[in-house]
Amino acid sequence: MTQKWLEWAKEIQAISQAGLAYSKDIYDIERFEQLRDLSVSILHEYTEIEHDKIRSLFASDTGYPTPKVDVRGVVFQDGAILMVKERLDGAWALPGGWADVGLSAKEVAVKEIREESGYDVLPIRLLAVLDKKFHDHPPASQHVYKIFIQCELTGGQASGGLETTEVAFFREDNLPELSLERNTEVQVKAMFEYLRNPAKDVWFD
């Protein structure tokens, strides 16, 4: 479970960001800036990451705060699932990444799979919409929704990308070390349930 201090820091950041987006009174703006500074200080105290880096990654957004969206592509071949080895941590994940402005979730899945694995796909079904806070991911400073989209392999060939070093298909009983920031064992194994039962309802939190 996520540590309470992290949840509080995220809530304070969200309140301050919304306040800065809509406040007109200079004194209210000042108070919301103080709240934002407080959220940064909490993260700095518990993580020892530099203030400037926390502010740039965590407290630099403007406008009303909303969750970030992570899109993962689910591709099967002969009963095995497509995964890519992440350059950042050397572990494996379903191909995917942050949703891009101007692209639909299906378009993001196609783009990420091509860039990270070299394969071309056709999106065919939404499998899951999950809130990262309910799953066994490492603590994160952002609130994230994860979208899993099943895709059909149409062409291309295996090749790593800028963020990935290897591409492979894995069976359910022989999964590699997983990049838990991106996907958990429970989530990956749930995708195999959709392969076995195409009529299974969408999984959502």
Buried (B, 14 or more C-beta within 10 A) or exposed (E): EBEEBBBEBBEBBBBBBBBBEEBEEEEEEEBBBEBBBBBBBBBBEEBEBEEEEBBEEBBEBEEEBEBBBBBBBBBBEEEBBBBBBBBEBEBBBBBBBEBEEEBEBBBBBBBBBBBBBBBBBEBEEBBBBBEBBEBEBEEBBBBBBBBBBBBEBEEEEEBBBEBBEBBBBBEBEEBBEBBBBBBBEEBBEBBBEBBEEEEEEEBEE
